[in-house]
Amino acid sequence: MSEYEEAEVITEEEMKKALAALFKRSQTDAEFRDLCQEDPAAAIFEITGKRLPEGSNLKFTEPEA
């Protein structure tokens, strides 16, 4: 079992805080921004050490120019 699979599931309140931290970091870290788009669950895990609930669907997109 992987570290991600063994991690606790993030709560709704933790998710709100994590999204703020995620957006802030993605503004200055292009590699992390790419991770957000390619694997949002991994990005949340990197920020919080917690995993998304089963069946969650999270997607990040870049605004169009």
N, CA, C, O and CB atoms as a CASP TS submission, in Angstrom:
PFRMAT TS
TARGET T0000
AUTHOR 0000-0000-0000
METHOD Language model
MODEL 1
PARENT N/A
ATOM      1  N   MET     1       0.854  -1.174   0.000  1.00  0.00           N
ATOM      2  CA  MET     1       0.000   0.000   0.000  1.00  0.00           C
ATOM      3  C   MET     1       0.908   1.249   0.000  1.00  0.00           C
ATOM      4  O   MET     1       1.909   1.292   0.716  1.00  0.00           O
ATOM      5  CB  MET     1      -0.976  -0.008   1.243  1.00  0.00           C
ATOM      6  N   SER     2       0.555   2.245  -0.795  1.00  0.00           N
ATOM      7  CA  SER     2       1.375   3.444  -0.919  1.00  0.00           C
ATOM      8  C   SER     2       1.114   4.415   0.233  1.00  0.00           C
ATOM      9  O   SER     2       0.137   4.296   0.972  1.00  0.00           O
ATOM     10  CB  SER     2       1.106   4.131  -2.259  1.00  0.00           C
ATOM     11  N   GLU     3       2.014   5.365   0.351  1.00  0.00           N
ATOM     12  CA  GLU     3       1.862   6.411   1.379  1.00  0.00           C
ATOM     13  C   GLU     3       0.545   7.160   1.172  1.00  0.00           C
ATOM     14  O   GLU     3      -0.136   7.503   2.138  1.00  0.00           O
ATOM     15  CB  GLU     3       3.062   7.407   1.339  1.00  0.00           C
ATOM     16  N   TYR     4       0.189   7.414  -0.091  1.00  0.00           N
ATOM     17  CA  TYR     4      -1.070   8.102  -0.395  1.00  0.00           C
ATOM     18  C   TYR     4      -2.260   7.279   0.072  1.00  0.00           C
ATOM     19  O   TYR     4      -3.173   7.811   0.704  1.00  0.00           O
ATOM     20  CB  TYR     4      -1.182   8.383  -1.900  1.00  0.00           C
ATOM     21  N   GLU     5      -2.259   5.993  -0.231  1.00  0.00           N
ATOM     22  CA  GLU     5      -3.379   5.124   0.130  1.00  0.00           C
ATOM     23  C   GLU     5      -3.528   4.972   1.640  1.00  0.00           C
ATOM     24  O   GLU     5      -4.633   4.744   2.133  1.00  0.00           O
ATOM     25  CB  GLU     5      -3.203   3.759  -0.505  1.00  0.00           C
ATOM     26  N   GLU     6      -2.435   5.094   2.372  1.00  0.00           N
ATOM     27  CA  GLU     6      -2.464   4.959   3.827  1.00  0.00           C
ATOM     28  C   GLU     6      -2.823   6.267   4.532  1.00  0.00           C
ATOM     29  O   GLU     6      -3.142   6.266   5.721  1.00  0.00           O
ATOM     30  CB  GLU     6      -1.122   4.467   4.323  1.00  0.00           C
ATOM     31  N   ALA     7      -2.773   7.374   3.804  1.00  0.00           N
ATOM     32  CA  ALA     7      -3.022   8.684   4.402  1.00  0.00           C
ATOM     33  C   ALA     7      -4.493   8.846   4.799  1.00  0.00           C
ATOM     34  O   ALA     7      -5.382   8.209   4.233  1.00  0.00           O
ATOM     35  CB  ALA     7      -2.614   9.796   3.427  1.00  0.00           C
ATOM     36  N   GLU     8      -4.722   9.712   5.781  1.00  0.00           N
ATOM     37  CA  GLU     8      -6.090  10.049   6.188  1.00  0.00           C
ATOM     38  C   GLU     8      -6.780  10.804   5.062  1.00  0.00           C
ATOM     39  O   GLU     8      -6.131  11.440   4.232  1.00  0.00           O
ATOM     40  CB  GLU     8      -6.093  10.894   7.493  1.00  0.00           C
ATOM     41  N   VAL     9      -8.098  10.724   5.046  1.00  0.00           N
ATOM     42  CA  VAL     9      -8.895  11.470   4.076  1.00  0.00           C
ATOM     43  C   VAL     9      -9.042  12.904   4.568  1.00  0.00           C
ATOM     44  O   VAL     9      -9.300  13.144   5.748  1.00  0.00           O
ATOM     45  CB  VAL     9     -10.293  10.807   3.863  1.00  0.00           C
ATOM     46  N   ILE    10      -8.877  13.835   3.670  1.00  0.00           N
ATOM     47  CA  ILE    10      -8.980  15.253   4.008  1.00  0.00           C
ATOM     48  C   ILE    10     -10.432  15.612   4.326  1.00  0.00           C
ATOM     49  O   ILE    10     -11.358  15.110   3.689  1.00  0.00           O
ATOM     50  CB  ILE    10      -8.445  16.131   2.848  1.00  0.00           C
ATOM     51  N   THR    11     -10.620  16.484   5.316  1.00  0.00           N
ATOM     52  CA  THR    11     -11.959  16.953   5.662  1.00  0.00           C
ATOM     53  C   THR    11     -12.314  18.162   4.807  1.00  0.00           C
ATOM     54  O   THR    11     -11.450  18.754   4.160  1.00  0.00           O
ATOM     55  CB  THR    11     -12.050  17.305   7.167  1.00  0.00           C
ATOM     56  N   GLU    12     -13.581  18.519   4.810  1.00  0.00           N
ATOM     57  CA  GLU    12     -14.027  19.677   4.029  1.00  0.00           C
ATOM     58  C   GLU    12     -13.334  20.958   4.508  1.00  0.00           C
ATOM     59  O   GLU    12     -12.921  21.779   3.689  1.00  0.00           O
ATOM     60  CB  GLU    12     -15.563  19.832   4.126  1.00  0.00           C
ATOM     61  N   GLU    13     -13.208  21.131   5.804  1.00  0.00           N
ATOM     62  CA  GLU    13     -12.552  22.325   6.350  1.00  0.00           C
ATOM     63  C   GLU    13     -11.067  22.359   5.974  1.00  0.00           C
ATOM     64  O   GLU    13     -10.531  23.412   5.626  1.00  0.00           O
ATOM     65  CB  GLU    13     -12.710  22.367   7.884  1.00  0.00           C
ATOM     66  N   GLU    14     -10.416  21.209   6.046  1.00  0.00           N
ATOM     67  CA  GLU    14      -9.005  21.138   5.650  1.00  0.00           C
ATOM     68  C   GLU    14      -8.853  21.421   4.162  1.00  0.00           C
ATOM     69  O   GLU    14      -7.871  22.031   3.739  1.00  0.00           O
ATOM     70  CB  GLU    14      -8.413  19.756   5.989  1.00  0.00           C
ATOM     71  N   MET    15      -9.816  20.983   3.376  1.00  0.00           N
ATOM     72  CA  MET    15      -9.773  21.201   1.933  1.00  0.00           C
ATOM     73  C   MET    15      -9.836  22.688   1.609  1.00  0.00           C
ATOM     74  O   MET    15      -9.126  23.162   0.723  1.00  0.00           O
ATOM     75  CB  MET    15     -10.924  20.460   1.243  1.00  0.00           C
ATOM     76  N   LYS    16     -10.680  23.422   2.321  1.00  0.00           N
ATOM     77  CA  LYS    16     -10.774  24.868   2.096  1.00  0.00           C
ATOM     78  C   LYS    16      -9.426  25.543   2.335  1.00  0.00           C
ATOM     79  O   LYS    16      -9.001  26.389   1.548  1.00  0.00           O
ATOM     80  CB  LYS    16     -11.847  25.487   3.012  1.00  0.00           C
ATOM     81  N   LYS    17      -8.764  25.170   3.412  1.00  0.00           N
ATOM     82  CA  LYS    17      -7.449  25.740   3.727  1.00  0.00           C
ATOM     83  C   LYS    17      -6.410  25.285   2.705  1.00  0.00           C
ATOM     84  O   LYS    17      -5.559  26.068   2.284  1.00  0.00           O
ATOM     85  CB  LYS    17      -7.008  25.336   5.152  1.00  0.00           C
ATOM     86  N   ALA    18      -6.485  24.021   2.312  1.00  0.00           N
ATOM     87  CA  ALA    18      -5.529  23.479   1.354  1.00  0.00           C
ATOM     88  C   ALA    18      -5.639  24.175   0.005  1.00  0.00           C
ATOM     89  O   ALA    18      -4.623  24.449  -0.633  1.00  0.00           O
ATOM     90  CB  ALA    18      -5.741  21.981   1.187  1.00  0.00           C
ATOM     91  N   LEU    19      -6.848  24.460  -0.434  1.00  0.00           N
ATOM     92  CA  LEU    19      -7.030  25.129  -1.723  1.00  0.00           C
ATOM     93  C   LEU    19      -6.398  26.515  -1.720  1.00  0.00           C
ATOM     94  O   LEU    19      -5.798  26.927  -2.713  1.00  0.00           O
ATOM     95  CB  LEU    19      -8.517  25.233  -2.065  1.00  0.00           C
ATOM     96  N   ALA    20      -6.528  27.229  -0.616  1.00  0.00           N
ATOM     97  CA  ALA    20      -5.896  28.549  -0.516  1.00  0.00           C
ATOM     98  C   ALA    20      -4.377  28.419  -0.623  1.00  0.00           C
ATOM     99  O   ALA    20      -3.738  29.188  -1.341  1.00  0.00           O
ATOM    100  CB  ALA    20      -6.283  29.242   0.815  1.00  0.00           C
ATOM    101  N   ALA    21      -3.800  27.458   0.084  1.00  0.00           N
ATOM    102  CA  ALA    21      -2.356  27.235   0.033  1.00  0.00           C
ATOM    103  C   ALA    21      -1.925  26.765  -1.354  1.00  0.00           C
ATOM    104  O   ALA    21      -0.875  27.166  -1.855  1.00  0.00           O
ATOM    105  CB  ALA    21      -1.934  26.209   1.094  1.00  0.00           C
ATOM    106  N   LEU    22      -2.730  25.925  -1.960  1.00  0.00           N
ATOM    107  CA  LEU    22      -2.439  25.399  -3.286  1.00  0.00           C
ATOM    108  C   LEU    22      -2.425  26.520  -4.325  1.00  0.00           C
ATOM    109  O   LEU    22      -1.506  26.600  -5.140  1.00  0.00           O
ATOM    110  CB  LEU    22      -3.467  24.329  -3.672  1.00  0.00           C
ATOM    111  N   PHE    23      -3.429  27.375  -4.299  1.00  0.00           N
ATOM    112  CA  PHE    23      -3.482  28.486  -5.257  1.00  0.00           C
ATOM    113  C   PHE    23      -2.300  29.428  -5.067  1.00  0.00           C
ATOM    114  O   PHE    23      -1.710  29.890  -6.044  1.00  0.00           O
ATOM    115  CB  PHE    23      -4.800  29.262  -5.108  1.00  0.00           C
ATOM    116  N   LYS    24      -1.956  29.709  -3.832  1.00  0.00           N
ATOM    117  CA  LYS    24      -0.833  30.611  -3.548  1.00  0.00           C
ATOM    118  C   LYS    24       0.470  30.027  -4.092  1.00  0.00           C
ATOM    119  O   LYS    24       1.236  30.721  -4.760  1.00  0.00           O
ATOM    120  CB  LYS    24      -0.711  30.868  -2.024  1.00  0.00           C
ATOM    121  N   ARG    25       0.714  28.765  -3.808  1.00  0.00           N
ATOM    122  CA  ARG    25       1.951  28.134  -4.267  1.00  0.00           C
ATOM    123  C   ARG    25       1.997  28.016  -5.780  1.00  0.00           C
ATOM    124  O   ARG    25       3.056  28.198  -6.382  1.00  0.00           O
ATOM    125  CB  ARG    25       2.105  26.761  -3.642  1.00  0.00           C
ATOM    126  N   SER    26       0.872  27.715  -6.400  1.00  0.00           N
ATOM    127  CA  SER    26       0.857  27.532  -7.854  1.00  0.00           C
ATOM    128  C   SER    26       1.129  28.835  -8.609  1.00  0.00           C
ATOM    129  O   SER    26       1.483  28.805  -9.787  1.00  0.00           O
ATOM    130  CB  SER    26      -0.483  26.961  -8.289  1.00  0.00           C
ATOM    131  N   GLN    27       0.969  29.965  -7.944  1.00  0.00           N
ATOM    132  CA  GLN    27       1.250  31.253  -8.585  1.00  0.00           C
ATOM    133  C   GLN    27       2.743  31.500  -8.747  1.00  0.00           C
ATOM    134  O   GLN    27       3.152  32.268  -9.618  1.00  0.00           O
ATOM    135  CB  GLN    27       0.631  32.382  -7.781  1.00  0.00           C
ATOM    136  N   THR    28       3.563  30.858  -7.919  1.00  0.00           N
ATOM    137  CA  THR    28       4.999  31.110  -7.954  1.00  0.00           C
ATOM    138  C   THR    28       5.830  29.884  -8.307  1.00  0.00           C
ATOM    139  O   THR    28       7.041  29.998  -8.498  1.00  0.00           O
ATOM    140  CB  THR    28       5.442  31.639  -6.636  1.00  0.00           C
ATOM    141  N   ASP    29       5.205  28.714  -8.396  1.00  0.00           N
ATOM    142  CA  ASP    29       5.925  27.463  -8.633  1.00  0.00           C
ATOM    143  C   ASP    29       5.311  26.765  -9.856  1.00  0.00           C
ATOM    144  O   ASP    29       4.300  26.071  -9.749  1.00  0.00           O
ATOM    145  CB  ASP    29       5.871  26.532  -7.365  1.00  0.00           C
ATOM    146  N   ALA    30       5.939  26.964 -11.005  1.00  0.00           N
ATOM    147  CA  ALA    30       5.404  26.420 -12.260  1.00  0.00           C
ATOM    148  C   ALA    30       5.335  24.901 -12.237  1.00  0.00           C
ATOM    149  O   ALA    30       4.389  24.319 -12.768  1.00  0.00           O
ATOM    150  CB  ALA    30       6.255  26.875 -13.437  1.00  0.00           C
ATOM    151  N   GLU    31       6.314  24.257 -11.636  1.00  0.00           N
ATOM    152  CA  GLU    31       6.305  22.788 -11.562  1.00  0.00           C
ATOM    153  C   GLU    31       5.119  22.297 -10.732  1.00  0.00           C
ATOM    154  O   GLU    31       4.468  21.315 -11.090  1.00  0.00           O
ATOM    155  CB  GLU    31       7.631  22.266 -10.957  1.00  0.00           C
ATOM    156  N   PHE    32       4.845  22.979  -9.630  1.00  0.00           N
ATOM    157  CA  PHE    32       3.699  22.610  -8.802  1.00  0.00           C
ATOM    158  C   PHE    32       2.386  22.893  -9.540  1.00  0.00           C
ATOM    159  O   PHE    32       1.435  22.119  -9.437  1.00  0.00           O
ATOM    160  CB  PHE    32       3.735  23.372  -7.461  1.00  0.00           C
ATOM    161  N   ARG    33       2.339  23.999 -10.280  1.00  0.00           N
ATOM    162  CA  ARG    33       1.140  24.324 -11.067  1.00  0.00           C
ATOM    163  C   ARG    33       0.863  23.220 -12.084  1.00  0.00           C
ATOM    164  O   ARG    33      -0.289  22.844 -12.300  1.00  0.00           O
ATOM    165  CB  ARG    33       1.308  25.688 -11.788  1.00  0.00           C
ATOM    166  N   ASP    34       1.919  22.705 -12.705  1.00  0.00           N
ATOM    167  CA  ASP    34       1.759  21.590 -13.643  1.00  0.00           C
ATOM    168  C   ASP    34       1.205  20.362 -12.923  1.00  0.00           C
ATOM    169  O   ASP    34       0.335  19.671 -13.454  1.00  0.00           O
ATOM    170  CB  ASP    34       3.106  21.250 -14.320  1.00  0.00           C
ATOM    171  N   LEU    35       1.708  20.087 -11.714  1.00  0.00           N
ATOM    172  CA  LEU    35       1.208  18.952 -10.936  1.00  0.00           C
ATOM    173  C   LEU    35      -0.280  19.124 -10.638  1.00  0.00           C
ATOM    174  O   LEU    35      -1.035  18.154 -10.707  1.00  0.00           O
ATOM    175  CB  LEU    35       2.004  18.802  -9.621  1.00  0.00           C
ATOM    176  N   CYS    36      -0.706  20.320 -10.314  1.00  0.00           N
ATOM    177  CA  CYS    36      -2.122  20.589 -10.041  1.00  0.00           C
ATOM    178  C   CYS    36      -2.989  20.204 -11.230  1.00  0.00           C
ATOM    179  O   CYS    36      -4.077  19.653 -11.063  1.00  0.00           O
ATOM    180  CB  CYS    36      -2.333  22.068  -9.696  1.00  0.00           C
ATOM    181  N   GLN    37      -2.504  20.497 -12.423  1.00  0.00           N
ATOM    182  CA  GLN    37      -3.281  20.195 -13.622  1.00  0.00           C
ATOM    183  C   GLN    37      -3.213  18.721 -13.995  1.00  0.00           C
ATOM    184  O   GLN    37      -4.197  18.153 -14.469  1.00  0.00           O
ATOM    185  CB  GLN    37      -2.795  21.037 -14.780  1.00  0.00           C
ATOM    186  N   GLU    38      -2.058  18.100 -13.784  1.00  0.00           N
ATOM    187  CA  GLU    38      -1.869  16.704 -14.185  1.00  0.00           C
ATOM    188  C   GLU    38      -2.416  15.714 -13.165  1.00  0.00           C
ATOM    189  O   GLU    38      -2.962  14.674 -13.533  1.00  0.00           O
ATOM    190  CB  GLU    38      -0.405  16.430 -14.410  1.00  0.00           C
ATOM    191  N   ASP    39      -2.269  16.041 -11.875  1.00  0.00           N
ATOM    192  CA  ASP    39      -2.675  15.104 -10.820  1.00  0.00           C
ATOM    193  C   ASP    39      -3.110  15.893  -9.586  1.00  0.00           C
ATOM    194  O   ASP    39      -2.350  16.001  -8.623  1.00  0.00           O
ATOM    195  CB  ASP    39      -1.511  14.121 -10.465  1.00  0.00           C
ATOM    196  N   PRO    40      -4.325  16.444  -9.604  1.00  0.00           N
ATOM    197  CA  PRO    40      -4.793  17.264  -8.485  1.00  0.00           C
ATOM    198  C   PRO    40      -4.719  16.555  -7.125  1.00  0.00           C
ATOM    199  O   PRO    40      -4.417  17.186  -6.112  1.00  0.00           O
ATOM    200  CB  PRO    40      -6.210  17.694  -8.742  1.00  0.00           C
ATOM    201  N   ALA    41      -4.989  15.269  -7.105  1.00  0.00           N
ATOM    202  CA  ALA    41      -4.936  14.525  -5.842  1.00  0.00           C
ATOM    203  C   ALA    41      -3.517  14.533  -5.275  1.00  0.00           C
ATOM    204  O   ALA    41      -3.332  14.662  -4.064  1.00  0.00           O
ATOM    205  CB  ALA    41      -5.421  13.073  -6.047  1.00  0.00           C
ATOM    206  N   ALA    42      -2.527  14.398  -6.136  1.00  0.00           N
ATOM    207  CA  ALA    42      -1.134  14.432  -5.692  1.00  0.00           C
ATOM    208  C   ALA    42      -0.758  15.818  -5.172  1.00  0.00           C
ATOM    209  O   ALA    42      -0.002  15.936  -4.208  1.00  0.00           O
ATOM    210  CB  ALA    42      -0.199  14.027  -6.837  1.00  0.00           C
ATOM    211  N   ALA    43      -1.279  16.859  -5.805  1.00  0.00           N
ATOM    212  CA  ALA    43      -1.007  18.224  -5.351  1.00  0.00           C
ATOM    213  C   ALA    43      -1.604  18.464  -3.968  1.00  0.00           C
ATOM    214  O   ALA    43      -0.949  19.049  -3.105  1.00  0.00           O
ATOM    215  CB  ALA    43      -1.567  19.247  -6.355  1.00  0.00           C
ATOM    216  N   ILE    44      -2.828  18.022  -3.750  1.00  0.00           N
ATOM    217  CA  ILE    44      -3.456  18.153  -2.431  1.00  0.00           C
ATOM    218  C   ILE    44      -2.665  17.355  -1.400  1.00  0.00           C
ATOM    219  O   ILE    44      -2.448  17.825  -0.283  1.00  0.00           O
ATOM    220  CB  ILE    44      -4.934  17.674  -2.470  1.00  0.00           C
ATOM    221  N   PHE    45      -2.237  16.160  -1.768  1.00  0.00           N
ATOM    222  CA  PHE    45      -1.448  15.328  -0.862  1.00  0.00           C
ATOM    223  C   PHE    45      -0.131  16.012  -0.513  1.00  0.00           C
ATOM    224  O   PHE    45       0.305  15.970   0.638  1.00  0.00           O
ATOM    225  CB  PHE    45      -1.182  13.951  -1.489  1.00  0.00           C
ATOM    226  N   GLU    46       0.500  16.636  -1.495  1.00  0.00           N
ATOM    227  CA  GLU    46       1.773  17.325  -1.254  1.00  0.00           C
ATOM    228  C   GLU    46       1.590  18.486  -0.271  1.00  0.00           C
ATOM    229  O   GLU    46       2.458  18.730   0.567  1.00  0.00           O
ATOM    230  CB  GLU    46       2.362  17.844  -2.583  1.00  0.00           C
ATOM    231  N   ILE    47       0.481  19.190  -0.370  1.00  0.00           N
ATOM    232  CA  ILE    47       0.215  20.325   0.509  1.00  0.00           C
ATOM    233  C   ILE    47      -0.186  19.869   1.914  1.00  0.00           C
ATOM    234  O   ILE    47       0.234  20.473   2.901  1.00  0.00           O
ATOM    235  CB  ILE    47      -0.882  21.204  -0.088  1.00  0.00           C
ATOM    236  N   THR    48      -0.989  18.818   2.011  1.00  0.00           N
ATOM    237  CA  THR    48      -1.603  18.457   3.293  1.00  0.00           C
ATOM    238  C   THR    48      -1.136  17.137   3.902  1.00  0.00           C
ATOM    239  O   THR    48      -1.238  16.939   5.113  1.00  0.00           O
ATOM    240  CB  THR    48      -3.061  18.399   3.121  1.00  0.00           C
ATOM    241  N   GLY    49      -0.626  16.239   3.068  1.00  0.00           N
ATOM    242  CA  GLY    49      -0.310  14.902   3.557  1.00  0.00           C
ATOM    243  C   GLY    49      -1.556  14.041   3.706  1.00  0.00           C
ATOM    244  O   GLY    49      -1.509  12.963   4.298  1.00  0.00           O
ATOM    245  N   LYS    50      -2.675  14.525   3.162  1.00  0.00           N
ATOM    246  CA  LYS    50      -3.940  13.784   3.229  1.00  0.00           C
ATOM    247  C   LYS    50      -4.437  13.525   1.814  1.00  0.00           C
ATOM    248  O   LYS    50      -4.022  14.180   0.858  1.00  0.00           O
ATOM    249  CB  LYS    50      -5.011  14.566   4.055  1.00  0.00           C
ATOM    250  N   ARG    51      -5.341  12.547   1.705  1.00  0.00           N
ATOM    251  CA  ARG    51      -5.833  12.164   0.377  1.00  0.00           C
ATOM    252  C   ARG    51      -7.286  12.604   0.195  1.00  0.00           C
ATOM    253  O   ARG    51      -8.004  12.869   1.160  1.00  0.00           O
ATOM    254  CB  ARG    51      -5.709  10.636   0.171  1.00  0.00           C
ATOM    255  N   LEU    52      -7.687  12.671  -1.058  1.00  0.00           N
ATOM    256  CA  LEU    52      -9.072  12.994  -1.378  1.00  0.00           C
ATOM    257  C   LEU    52      -9.957  11.792  -1.074  1.00  0.00           C
ATOM    258  O   LEU    52      -9.490  10.655  -1.123  1.00  0.00           O
ATOM    259  CB  LEU    52      -9.212  13.417  -2.862  1.00  0.00           C
ATOM    260  N   PRO    53     -11.225  12.028  -0.762  1.00  0.00           N
ATOM    261  CA  PRO    53     -12.146  10.911  -0.546  1.00  0.00           C
ATOM    262  C   PRO    53     -12.331  10.100  -1.837  1.00  0.00           C
ATOM    263  O   PRO    53     -12.194  10.625  -2.941  1.00  0.00           O
ATOM    264  CB  PRO    53     -13.512  11.430  -0.041  1.00  0.00           C
ATOM    265  N   GLU    54     -12.643   8.819  -1.671  1.00  0.00           N
ATOM    266  CA  GLU    54     -12.928   7.956  -2.826  1.00  0.00           C
ATOM    267  C   GLU    54     -13.995   8.609  -3.704  1.00  0.00           C
ATOM    268  O   GLU    54     -14.971   9.163  -3.199  1.00  0.00           O
ATOM    269  CB  GLU    54     -13.394   6.540  -2.362  1.00  0.00           C
ATOM    270  N   GLY    55     -13.802   8.540  -5.001  1.00  0.00           N
ATOM    271  CA  GLY    55     -14.782   9.060  -5.935  1.00  0.00           C
ATOM    272  C   GLY    55     -14.730  10.560  -6.154  1.00  0.00           C
ATOM    273  O   GLY    55     -15.534  11.103  -6.911  1.00  0.00           O
ATOM    274  N   SER    56     -13.786  11.243  -5.496  1.00  0.00           N
ATOM    275  CA  SER    56     -13.670  12.693  -5.678  1.00  0.00           C
ATOM    276  C   SER    56     -13.162  13.003  -7.068  1.00  0.00           C
ATOM    277  O   SER    56     -12.377  12.251  -7.644  1.00  0.00           O
ATOM    278  CB  SER    56     -12.736  13.310  -4.621  1.00  0.00           C
ATOM    279  N   ASN    57     -13.621  14.117  -7.595  1.00  0.00           N
ATOM    280  CA  ASN    57     -13.192  14.568  -8.908  1.00  0.00           C
ATOM    281  C   ASN    57     -12.797  16.030  -8.783  1.00  0.00           C
ATOM    282  O   ASN    57     -13.652  16.899  -8.613  1.00  0.00           O
ATOM    283  CB  ASN    57     -14.314  14.368  -9.984  1.00  0.00           C
ATOM    284  N   LEU    58     -11.518  16.295  -8.867  1.00  0.00           N
ATOM    285  CA  LEU    58     -10.990  17.641  -8.724  1.00  0.00           C
ATOM    286  C   LEU    58     -10.188  17.958  -9.968  1.00  0.00           C
ATOM    287  O   LEU    58      -9.375  17.146 -10.410  1.00  0.00           O
ATOM    288  CB  LEU    58     -10.122  17.785  -7.438  1.00  0.00           C
ATOM    289  N   LYS    59     -10.411  19.137 -10.538  1.00  0.00           N
ATOM    290  CA  LYS    59      -9.729  19.501 -11.766  1.00  0.00           C
ATOM    291  C   LYS    59      -9.325  20.971 -11.698  1.00  0.00           C
ATOM    292  O   LYS    59     -10.116  21.828 -11.305  1.00  0.00           O
ATOM    293  CB  LYS    59     -10.626  19.229 -12.998  1.00  0.00           C
ATOM    294  N   PHE    60      -8.078  21.247 -12.089  1.00  0.00           N
ATOM    295  CA  PHE    60      -7.573  22.608 -12.163  1.00  0.00           C
ATOM    296  C   PHE    60      -7.310  22.945 -13.609  1.00  0.00           C
ATOM    297  O   PHE    60      -6.771  22.125 -14.352  1.00  0.00           O
ATOM    298  CB  PHE    60      -6.294  22.784 -11.314  1.00  0.00           C
ATOM    299  N   THR    61      -7.682  24.130 -14.014  1.00  0.00           N
ATOM    300  CA  THR    61      -7.428  24.566 -15.387  1.00  0.00           C
ATOM    301  C   THR    61      -6.830  25.961 -15.362  1.00  0.00           C
ATOM    302  O   THR    61      -7.021  26.718 -14.409  1.00  0.00           O
ATOM    303  CB  THR    61      -8.731  24.541 -16.235  1.00  0.00           C
ATOM    304  N   GLU    62      -6.115  26.286 -16.404  1.00  0.00           N
ATOM    305  CA  GLU    62      -5.562  27.616 -16.581  1.00  0.00           C
ATOM    306  C   GLU    62      -6.628  28.496 -17.231  1.00  0.00           C
ATOM    307  O   GLU    62      -7.341  28.038 -18.123  1.00  0.00           O
ATOM    308  CB  GLU    62      -4.258  27.576 -17.439  1.00  0.00           C
ATOM    309  N   PRO    63      -6.743  29.734 -16.803  1.00  0.00           N
ATOM    310  CA  PRO    63      -7.686  30.631 -17.485  1.00  0.00           C
ATOM    311  C   PRO    63      -7.200  30.893 -18.916  1.00  0.00           C
ATOM    312  O   PRO    63      -5.999  30.959 -19.178  1.00  0.00           O
ATOM    313  CB  PRO    63      -7.841  31.979 -16.699  1.00  0.00           C
ATOM    314  N   GLU    64      -8.137  31.036 -19.808  1.00  0.00           N
ATOM    315  CA  GLU    64      -7.777  31.315 -21.196  1.00  0.00           C
ATOM    316  C   GLU    64      -7.325  32.755 -21.325  1.00  0.00           C
ATOM    317  O   GLU    64      -7.848  33.648 -20.658  1.00  0.00           O
ATOM    318  CB  GLU    64      -8.961  31.033 -22.145  1.00  0.00           C
ATOM    319  N   ALA    65      -6.341  32.971 -22.196  1.00  0.00           N
ATOM    320  CA  ALA    65      -5.780  34.312 -22.392  1.00  0.00           C
ATOM    321  C   ALA    65      -6.756  35.214 -23.102  1.00  0.00           C
ATOM    322  O   ALA    65      -6.450  36.380 -23.350  1.00  0.00           O
ATOM    323  CB  ALA    65      -4.482  34.242 -23.177  1.00  0.00           C
TER
END
